[in-house]
Amino acid sequence: MKLYYKKDEYVVDDTLYIGTWCNDCGYFEPYGDVTVNLSGYGMKPEEGHIFIPTYKMTPEYFHQVCDDIVDEIIAPIQIGFGQGVYAKLKDNWEDRVEMLES
């Protein structure tokens, strides 16, 4: 499956939001969230870093996202009952993937 990325900001604190869309049915539809906002837990990522909610992803989806935009997995994180990772984005990640306008 080909993923298309959409960049935006969370309303609460203007941190980076990244979502994915697909076009498998001939039209664009949301596929999944690459980021999760944890500012309510007192956690805010450094610039160029994101929190990825791996508990919401299939292994294939997670690996494709990592191949596309992640430079390095920094640390595992716990999100309530779910798991995730703190990751550093690739430099110029937006130029490496197909982007949809916000």
Sequence and secondary structure as in RCSB ss.txt:
>XXXX:A:sequence
MKLYYKKDEYVVDDTLYIGTWCNDCGYFEPYGDVTVNLSGYGMKPEEGHIFIPTYKMTPEYFHQVCDDIVDEIIA
PIQIGFGQGVYAKLKDNWEDRVEMLES
>XXXX:A:secstr
   EEEEEE TTT  EEEEEEE TTSS EEEEES    GGGT    TTEEEE GGGS HHHHHHHHHHHEEEEEE
EEEETTEEEEEEEE TTHHHHS EE  
